[in-house]
């Protein structure tokens, strides 16, 4: 057995933990309780830990405490979603627990696990048992007991993993919704995979390949863009939208439409140029300059679900670029940017929703939401760009709130997170902002406004399940009110009206309808007619949000 862990071994352990999680990320994602497009626990945790590995490999740390510190830093800045934030806090505490240890024995390892649990529990305002926190806590307690009997680091880790697995199996007994759906906690499962990978590295059973990595999609895209001239006339650009799409394979869809990369590439080539397609057994990554990005998404969705979408208007980019000084010209001194009193940052998906947030005073809209949770680093970079004394961060998704709070914590500015869980809540908060008020009063009134609006969503089920007494079939049109599933069926119009009827009451003054990419004009018209007929005192507004995944977002206030 491995009695101690030096820096080199700890680096290998963290790396193998990341490999193990990445290999099983799809299974962790599948443990999601609700059959809705979500932030994807496995994907978020995998992206988070990969950020830690990248930071760790870029540094010259040699001792165990230095390796843990750099790994923790990478996790902190790369954290995505609630599960990613908790994972980053677990290893932040892990690093604190061994900050003076150059080599770890069993006792030091147990101390590190315990430090992780203490830090993670403090980071969560209302810790819920039956989650990754419980699994980490039980494993740490077992590690502490084991370390009293032996100093052997491997034995301590073996014992901790044994208890982590047992704790994971107990999560449905602690969290009734897990038992109802028949799954264990997804975050806890992800943590078990990480610990198992770490143990394999200790035993020299690593599966990680140290060979040079293939060029990433980002690097390939950089090459594709390298020769584009800044003085090109924007009107001469035939395909105006730089489109990047990531798709996770779905067995149901690939059984119906088998994926052949060459055929898929040939199909996409009809829609644009600068095409790149990279795929493995789990994911397809696509980059293309297209005139109709929606066509690309439609083709991609034949093989699975969208987990990342990014569309940039190249005509606007080139118009801006053409006005910049050439590199051969003497540099023009930049004026010192005046510090504003307030700035607003919101997270949202869909060109229409982005424009809507911009129209009500948001300075920066970060593309993100369901299936695309921004990292701590993305948020902190946006905060820096604002040059404001007080920054209000509007996450608009329950799975982004913890990341936003983490970004606020590491920022050197005064950042106030308004805990909005939906686009309607975000808009309500922004309407409550008053530039004449100070930051404290604005934060109070913006937060209070969240309770004054009801949020509804229409989306498609990704699997069969039963929850809250509702039987749901894969591809059903589901209606959610305040993130609770309230209806499910095969009719978009009926579900849309059903959800709205459950949101409107005698106090409702306005209903705002935000249509997505899969909205149907006939259904939109039917809902407007229904509201006007049944609730004549209620005002109706319709906005084209163009958001993916959700056919409609409804606000009642």
LINTAFEN-V974024 format. One record per residue. OMEGA is omega in whole degrees, 0 to 359 (none if undefined). D_CENTER is the distance of its C-alpha to the mean C-alpha in Angstrom with 2 decimals. Layout:
omega & d_center
OMEGA & D_CENTER
OMEGA & D_CENTER
This chain:
omega & d_center
179 & 38.52
183 & 36.66
182 & 38.12
180 & 36.02
175 & 32.84
184 & 33.26
181 & 30.74
180 & 30.87
181 & 30.33
176 & 27.42
179 & 25.73
180 & 26.43
179 & 25.15
180 & 21.72
180 & 21.56
175 & 22.69
178 & 20.27
179 & 17.41
181 & 19.38
180 & 19.93
181 & 16.35
181 & 15.44
183 & 18.49
184 & 17.52
181 & 13.75
179 & 14.74
177 & 16.94
177 & 14.48
184 & 12.18
179 & 15.53
178 & 16.19
184 & 13.88
185 & 16.55
183 & 15.99
182 & 16.60
174 & 14.13
188 & 11.23
179 & 8.40
176 & 4.83
184 & 7.21
182 & 8.48
180 & 10.41
180 & 8.16
180 & 5.86
181 & 9.39
178 & 10.98
180 & 9.23
184 & 9.86
176 & 13.40
176 & 14.12
177 & 13.73
180 & 16.25
180 & 18.53
179 & 18.62
182 & 19.66
182 & 22.10
180 & 23.75
182 & 24.24
181 & 26.25
182 & 29.76
181 & 29.27
180 & 31.95
183 & 32.20
182 & 29.94
178 & 29.11
178 & 28.26
180 & 26.04
181 & 24.15
180 & 23.86
177 & 22.43
180 & 20.00
180 & 18.87
179 & 18.54
177 & 16.29
183 & 13.98
184 & 14.09
181 & 13.20
185 & 10.55
178 & 8.73
178 & 4.95
181 & 4.73
181 & 8.41
178 & 9.43
178 & 8.59
180 & 10.43
178 & 13.18
180 & 13.60
179 & 14.06
177 & 16.52
181 & 18.35
171 & 19.13
177 & 19.83
176 & 22.47
181 & 23.54
178 & 24.41
184 & 26.20
182 & 28.18
186 & 29.69
179 & 29.93
186 & 33.66
178 & 33.69
177 & 34.26
184 & 34.71
167 & 33.36
183 & 35.62
181 & 34.76
179 & 35.20
179 & 32.94
178 & 30.19
178 & 30.56
179 & 30.46
179 & 27.19
180 & 25.58
178 & 27.07
178 & 25.86
180 & 22.28
180 & 22.71
181 & 24.45
183 & 21.80
180 & 18.86
179 & 20.92
184 & 21.80
182 & 18.25
185 & 17.56
179 & 19.70
182 & 20.54
179 & 20.08
178 & 20.17
185 & 22.31
181 & 21.61
178 & 18.17
179 & 17.14
180 & 19.14
180 & 22.23
179 & 22.04
181 & 21.77
181 & 24.56
179 & 26.87
180 & 26.49
179 & 27.28
179 & 30.27
178 & 31.59
179 & 31.20
178 & 33.22
181 & 35.93
183 & 36.08
177 & 36.47
181 & 39.54
183 & 41.19
175 & 40.19
182 & 38.99
185 & 37.76
181 & 34.05
180 & 33.55
178 & 35.16
180 & 33.04
177 & 29.84
180 & 31.41
180 & 32.20
180 & 28.76
178 & 27.15
180 & 29.81
178 & 28.98
179 & 25.18
179 & 25.87
179 & 28.30
178 & 25.98
179 & 23.24
179 & 25.95
185 & 26.81
178 & 23.43
178 & 24.50
181 & 27.57
183 & 25.67
187 & 23.06
183 & 25.02
177 & 22.21
180 & 21.56
181 & 25.27
182 & 25.46
177 & 23.01
179 & 24.38
171 & 21.50
182 & 20.81
184 & 17.77
180 & 14.86
177 & 13.84
178 & 17.58
178 & 18.06
180 & 15.57
178 & 17.53
179 & 20.76
179 & 19.92
180 & 19.30
180 & 22.60
177 & 24.41
178 & 23.45
180 & 24.74
179 & 27.95
179 & 28.52
178 & 28.39
183 & 30.97
180 & 33.16
183 & 32.91
187 & 31.29
175 & 28.34
181 & 26.88
180 & 25.10
181 & 26.84
178 & 27.92
179 & 29.13
181 & 27.86
174 & 24.57
178 & 24.74
180 & 23.78
176 & 20.09
181 & 19.09
180 & 18.61
179 & 22.17
179 & 23.58
180 & 22.24
178 & 23.84
181 & 27.09
185 & 26.97
193 & 26.66
187 & 29.14
179 & 32.28
185 & 31.30
181 & 33.83
181 & 33.01
176 & 36.23
176 & 35.47
181 & 36.22
181 & 33.04
180 & 35.21
180 & 35.91
184 & 32.34
181 & 32.63
196 & 28.95
186 & 27.10
173 & 23.38
189 & 21.48
176 & 19.08
183 & 16.38
174 & 14.97
184 & 13.40
173 & 14.58
181 & 14.55
174 & 18.20
181 & 19.47
181 & 22.90
183 & 24.14
181 & 23.62
174 & 24.89
180 & 27.89
180 & 28.71
182 & 27.99
183 & 28.25
173 & 26.23
190 & 28.56
182 & 26.95
179 & 30.13
181 & 30.61
179 & 27.04
179 & 27.50
179 & 30.84
182 & 29.45
183 & 26.82
178 & 29.53
188 & 31.30
183 & 28.64
179 & 28.54
184 & 29.00
185 & 27.32
172 & 25.75
176 & 23.87
177 & 22.69
181 & 21.43
170 & 20.85
184 & 21.13
184 & 21.55
194 & 17.92
169 & 16.38
173 & 17.91
185 & 16.98
171 & 18.96
179 & 20.21
169 & 23.01
186 & 24.87
176 & 25.54
181 & 27.20
183 & 25.42
181 & 21.70
178 & 21.63
180 & 24.16
180 & 21.95
179 & 19.12
179 & 21.89
182 & 23.31
183 & 20.07
176 & 19.33
184 & 22.71
181 & 21.31
183 & 17.99
178 & 14.75
176 & 12.72
176 & 9.28
176 & 9.49
177 & 12.14
181 & 13.74
178 & 17.26
178 & 19.59
185 & 23.12
178 & 25.35
177 & 28.45
181 & 27.19
182 & 26.04
176 & 29.44
179 & 31.32
182 & 29.82
183 & 30.39
180 & 33.97
181 & 34.77
178 & 33.74
175 & 36.60
182 & 37.36
182 & 36.92
181 & 40.71
177 & 41.35
181 & 41.79
178 & 38.60
182 & 38.56
179 & 37.95
176 & 34.86
176 & 35.60
183 & 34.08
182 & 31.37
181 & 32.41
179 & 30.20
179 & 29.19
183 & 29.36
172 & 26.05
181 & 22.87
174 & 19.96
179 & 16.35
174 & 14.13
182 & 10.68
176 & 11.49
179 & 11.81
182 & 15.37
181 & 18.31
178 & 20.29
177 & 17.86
180 & 17.40
179 & 21.21
178 & 21.59
178 & 19.70
184 & 21.71
180 & 24.85
170 & 24.48
179 & 24.17
182 & 20.63
181 & 21.12
174 & 17.76
178 & 15.09
180 & 11.82
180 & 10.52
181 & 7.18
178 & 6.58
179 & 6.66
184 & 5.60
182 & 4.22
179 & 1.95
180 & 5.29
175 & 7.19
182 & 10.24
178 & 12.46
180 & 11.26
181 & 11.91
177 & 15.12
178 & 16.33
179 & 16.13
180 & 17.99
183 & 20.62
187 & 21.17
183 & 22.21
181 & 25.40
178 & 25.71
182 & 27.17
182 & 24.82
176 & 21.21
182 & 19.50
185 & 15.71
187 & 14.60
177 & 10.92
179 & 11.87
183 & 9.41
182 & 10.27
179 & 6.98
185 & 6.74
182 & 10.47
177 & 10.91
178 & 9.06
180 & 11.30
178 & 14.19
177 & 13.85
178 & 13.98
182 & 16.95
184 & 18.57
181 & 18.71
177 & 19.73
178 & 23.48
175 & 23.41
183 & 23.70
179 & 20.21
178 & 20.03
174 & 16.83
191 & 17.65
179 & 15.67
182 & 15.16
182 & 13.30
177 & 14.17
177 & 15.57
178 & 19.09
179 & 18.63
179 & 17.41
179 & 20.46
179 & 22.72
181 & 21.80
178 & 22.50
181 & 25.79
181 & 26.79
178 & 26.57
184 & 30.05
179 & 30.72
179 & 34.03
176 & 32.48
185 & 31.39
182 & 27.84
181 & 28.50
178 & 29.87
179 & 27.15
181 & 24.47
184 & 26.58
178 & 27.26
179 & 23.78
180 & 22.48
183 & 25.46
181 & 24.93
183 & 21.77
184 & 24.17
180 & 26.30
175 & 24.10
183 & 23.12
176 & 20.07
181 & 20.33
176 & 18.32
181 & 19.69
182 & 17.89
179 & 19.01
180 & 19.03
177 & 17.77
174 & 20.42
174 & 23.53
173 & 23.41
182 & 25.20
181 & 23.84
177 & 25.63
181 & 28.65
175 & 27.13
185 & 27.54
177 & 24.83
177 & 25.35
180 & 22.99
171 & 22.66
172 & 23.98
184 & 23.13
175 & 21.58
179 & 21.87
172 & 19.86
184 & 21.15
177 & 19.12
174 & 16.64
180 & 19.73
183 & 21.02
179 & 24.49
180 & 25.69
180 & 25.41
183 & 27.73
181 & 28.49
178 & 29.30
182 & 26.81
181 & 29.49
179 & 30.47
180 & 26.98
180 & 26.34
179 & 29.64
180 & 29.20
182 & 25.94
180 & 27.54
178 & 30.71
180 & 28.92
185 & 27.39
176 & 30.57
184 & 33.31
181 & 36.37
183 & 34.49
179 & 32.23
183 & 33.22
172 & 30.64
178 & 28.22
181 & 25.72
179 & 24.59
184 & 21.69
181 & 22.06
182 & 19.44
183 & 20.06
177 & 21.56
177 & 23.63
184 & 27.38
181 & 29.88
179 & 32.30
177 & 29.87
180 & 29.03
181 & 32.79
180 & 33.51
179 & 31.15
180 & 32.69
180 & 36.15
181 & 35.34
182 & 34.28
182 & 37.28
185 & 39.65
182 & 38.49
185 & 37.31
181 & 39.57
184 & 38.86
178 & 35.12
182 & 34.01
174 & 31.55
178 & 29.29
177 & 27.47
177 & 24.85
184 & 23.50
181 & 19.75
180 & 19.13
175 & 15.62
171 & 14.57
182 & 14.21
181 & 15.96
180 & 19.67
167 & 20.29
184 & 19.01
175 & 22.01
175 & 22.97
181 & 26.20
none & 27.75
